[in-house]
Amino acid sequence: MRGDTTKVLIAGGGVAALEAALALRALAGELVEVELLAPEPQFWYRPMSVAEPFGLGETQHFDLGQLAAAAGASFTPGALTAVDVSGKRARTTAETIEYEALVIAVGAEPRSAVPGALTFRGPADTQRVEEVLTRVGRGDIERLAFVVPAGAVWTLPAYELALMTAARVAQGPARHVELLFFTPEREPLAMFGPAAGEAIESLLRDAVVEVRTGTYVDAFVDGELLLGADGSVPVDAAIALPHLTGRRIHGIPQTVQGFIPVDSRAVVVGLRDVYAAGDITSFPVKQGGIAAQQAEVAATSIAISAGVDVEPHLFRPVLRGVLLTGSAPRYLRREITGGFGETSVADTEPLWWPPAKIVGRYLSPFLGSFAGVEVPPEAAAPTGSVDVEVKLDEEDVSGLTTRRPPLPGEQTVDDVMHADPLVVAPEDTLGEVAERLRERDAGSALVCDYGRLIGILTSRDLLRAYAERVHPSEGRAREWMTAEPLSVPLGTSLEEAALVMSGHGFHHLPVVDDDGRALGVVGLRDTVRAGALPRLHIGLGL
Ligand SMILES: Cc1cc2nc3c(=O)[nH]c(=O)nc-3n(C[C@H](O)[C@H](O)[C@H](O)COP(=O)(O)OP(=O)(O)OC[C@H]3O[C@@H](n4cnc5c(N)ncnc54)[C@H](O)[C@@H]3O)c2cc1C
């Protein structure tokens, strides 16, 4: 605390960062001093980028410095690269910044998930989609595929693109064009529940979009969509959603894909005064509304630490979405209340106000007023839409992390695993871990909390820490480990274990029981020796 104020550093300049800044100002007023740190001087409002190729909307961007000032925060250009948690210092590309509370809201990076397909990441790709539409109009494309890859969890833009393309095709000369939609979901928009599912299915049927659910697309090669064991499908072009990964921030536990695990108060698991919100967290739904809810939770937790008398606010995700369809508007709502039954309704009125595509308690009205209108910038879009609101429960969320089902195999990990792996505690220092790795001549240690596997620390992680000048007796396993590591249960076929390892470049894979307790480790070499050589190297999307 500086006098009576708590210095809060927010790394990021997107949805979660702005919502956190606004919530902090609203909750804690002058008790906090807020600094926003981001490499880009713009705030991008991306949802309307799907409508841009069809001339039905426009991606908006705002000057971040001006937004920060209006939100009562300062703005520093730069990117967070590392955090010294015990010293409460954030290292950026340009300097070191001291903080009392840190919010990491750096978003995620979209990467191509289906090699050969056009990856739609947002504003940067609208022109390429426009080019595809032009080719459709010219008659160069007769079969066009839209692909949701395994692991992509914000599927809405793919449905919007398909429906708006269908609407465009229906109005033009190229009516014979076939539109196909591939998704690993068990039903379209599964996460939104039955009401939205029925609505989207009937919209897709009316739009004559052929949907194949439970399908995993590996690549688009020589006019063929490769579906792994399910063969291939000829198409002339394919538009796919990206696979998201998190940016590396040294000193912060991150998952294999770079995401940061947080608890229900948005605290980074195992760390003090460090919070995370938005797409960078390991919560599997990467969506603006969810990002804003996490940011509000983080702001409330910080406000309480700063001495504000406010009710604790726990993360209880509610999913709200507006689906642009290119046809008449329809509004849907579903609540899954975890034990209180389920309601699923369809309505003709918006379900929240202002009716923004990204819903943030503070951000939506703020952006609206900043843009000089009562509602957020995209609300006047002339296209049809479907609004969806759903409370997520644990089962919904775990069902979202789509994974290729295990391949059949005679041998299982049980046959070859090493049942006595090196286990260290989250509080162990890097020096202690290094010593034990040397004693056991091992390359990695499992980090377990009361027996439950929470991370893996490898000699590579130790090197990263030493390169950051971390002292061996100061750095802790919990700060430098890979959090929530990929693991497999007993009974997993060796071939699947080999696939997971080769797909991620691992040499070791933990084996856990139903409660997440570490039982052993299987090595890639063991799987090769047993003859379970991986057949596939792409499209795992885990
Ligand atoms: C095409 C498309 C359509 C979408 N439609 C919807 C929709 O309809 N509804 C919805 O709710 N969501 C939608 N989303 C998702 C939504 O945009 C994201 O979930 C949301 O922006 C995530 O917020 P965030 O703050 O976590 O990340 P972002 O908004 O991506 O912001 C990340 C910020 O961090 C900054 N940054 C990056 N690295 C660093 C660093 N090292 N240090 C400091 N700052 C850093 C970036 O410059 C950026 O300012 C859509 C996304 C796309 C791409």
The ligand as a MOL file (V3000), in Angstrom:
LIG
                    3D

  0  0  0     0  0            999 V3000
M  V30 BEGIN CTAB
M  V30 COUNTS 53 58 0 0 0
M  V30 BEGIN ATOM
M  V30 1 C -14.0460 -13.4060 -34.5180 0
M  V30 2 C -14.3530 -13.3690 -33.0690 0
M  V30 3 C -15.6600 -13.2280 -32.6440 0
M  V30 4 C -15.9580 -13.2060 -31.2890 0
M  V30 5 N -17.2550 -13.0510 -30.8920 0
M  V30 6 C -17.5450 -12.9420 -29.5760 0
M  V30 7 C -18.8730 -12.6890 -29.1430 0
M  V30 8 O -19.7990 -12.6020 -29.9400 0
M  V30 9 N -19.0970 -12.5710 -27.8120 0
M  V30 10 C -18.1010 -12.6910 -26.9050 0
M  V30 11 O -18.3600 -12.5550 -25.7070 0
M  V30 12 N -16.8290 -12.9350 -27.2770 0
M  V30 13 C -16.5310 -13.0560 -28.5950 0
M  V30 14 N -15.2430 -13.3000 -28.9940 0
M  V30 15 C -14.2130 -13.5930 -27.9750 0
M  V30 16 C -13.6930 -12.3510 -27.3110 0
M  V30 17 O -13.2510 -11.4100 -28.2640 0
M  V30 18 C -12.5260 -12.7680 -26.3920 0
M  V30 19 O -12.9260 -13.8440 -25.6010 0
M  V30 20 C -12.1450 -11.6280 -25.4720 0
M  V30 21 O -11.6550 -10.5510 -26.2370 0
M  V30 22 C -11.1070 -12.0750 -24.4550 0
M  V30 23 O -10.7430 -10.9830 -23.6610 0
M  V30 24 P -9.2640 -10.8710 -23.0280 0
M  V30 25 O -9.2390 -9.5770 -22.3220 0
M  V30 26 O -8.9650 -12.1040 -22.3080 0
M  V30 27 O -8.3050 -10.8430 -24.2720 0
M  V30 28 P -8.2000 -9.7750 -25.4230 0
M  V30 29 O -9.4700 -9.0250 -25.5620 0
M  V30 30 O -7.6890 -10.5400 -26.5910 0
M  V30 31 O -7.1040 -8.7720 -24.9210 0
M  V30 32 C -5.7780 -9.1500 -24.6830 0
M  V30 33 C -4.9740 -7.8890 -24.4550 0
M  V30 34 O -3.7040 -8.2240 -23.9160 0
M  V30 35 C -2.7050 -7.5220 -24.6160 0
M  V30 36 N -1.4600 -8.2920 -24.4730 0
M  V30 37 C -1.0160 -9.3330 -25.1920 0
M  V30 38 N 0.1570 -9.7770 -24.6990 0
M  V30 39 C 0.4630 -8.9860 -23.6470 0
M  V30 40 C 1.5260 -8.9520 -22.7180 0
M  V30 41 N 2.5260 -9.8380 -22.7530 0
M  V30 42 N 1.5130 -7.9920 -21.7530 0
M  V30 43 C 0.5000 -7.1090 -21.6720 0
M  V30 44 N -0.5530 -7.1100 -22.5270 0
M  V30 45 C -0.5740 -8.0520 -23.4920 0
M  V30 46 C -3.2440 -7.3970 -26.0260 0
M  V30 47 O -2.6010 -6.3530 -26.7380 0
M  V30 48 C -4.7100 -7.0880 -25.7070 0
M  V30 49 O -4.8410 -5.7190 -25.3970 0
M  V30 50 C -14.9220 -13.3160 -30.3450 0
M  V30 51 C -13.5890 -13.4390 -30.7770 0
M  V30 52 C -13.2950 -13.4740 -32.1190 0
M  V30 53 C -11.8800 -13.6030 -32.5590 0
M  V30 END ATOM
M  V30 BEGIN BOND
M  V30 1 1 1 2
M  V30 2 1 2 3
M  V30 3 2 2 52
M  V30 4 2 3 4
M  V30 5 1 4 5
M  V30 6 1 4 50
M  V30 7 2 5 6
M  V30 8 1 6 7
M  V30 9 1 6 13
M  V30 10 2 7 8
M  V30 11 1 7 9
M  V30 12 1 9 10
M  V30 13 2 10 11
M  V30 14 1 10 12
M  V30 15 2 12 13
M  V30 16 1 13 14
M  V30 17 1 14 15
M  V30 18 1 14 50
M  V30 19 1 15 16
M  V30 20 1 16 17
M  V30 21 1 16 18
M  V30 22 1 18 19
M  V30 23 1 18 20
M  V30 24 1 20 21
M  V30 25 1 20 22
M  V30 26 1 22 23
M  V30 27 1 23 24
M  V30 28 2 24 25
M  V30 29 1 24 26
M  V30 30 1 24 27
M  V30 31 1 27 28
M  V30 32 2 28 29
M  V30 33 1 28 30
M  V30 34 1 28 31
M  V30 35 1 31 32
M  V30 36 1 32 33
M  V30 37 1 33 34
M  V30 38 1 33 48
M  V30 39 1 34 35
M  V30 40 1 35 36
M  V30 41 1 35 46
M  V30 42 1 36 37
M  V30 43 1 36 45
M  V30 44 2 37 38
M  V30 45 1 38 39
M  V30 46 1 39 40
M  V30 47 2 39 45
M  V30 48 1 40 41
M  V30 49 2 40 42
M  V30 50 1 42 43
M  V30 51 2 43 44
M  V30 52 1 44 45
M  V30 53 1 46 47
M  V30 54 1 46 48
M  V30 55 1 48 49
M  V30 56 2 50 51
M  V30 57 1 51 52
M  V30 58 1 52 53
M  V30 END BOND
M  V30 END CTAB
M  END
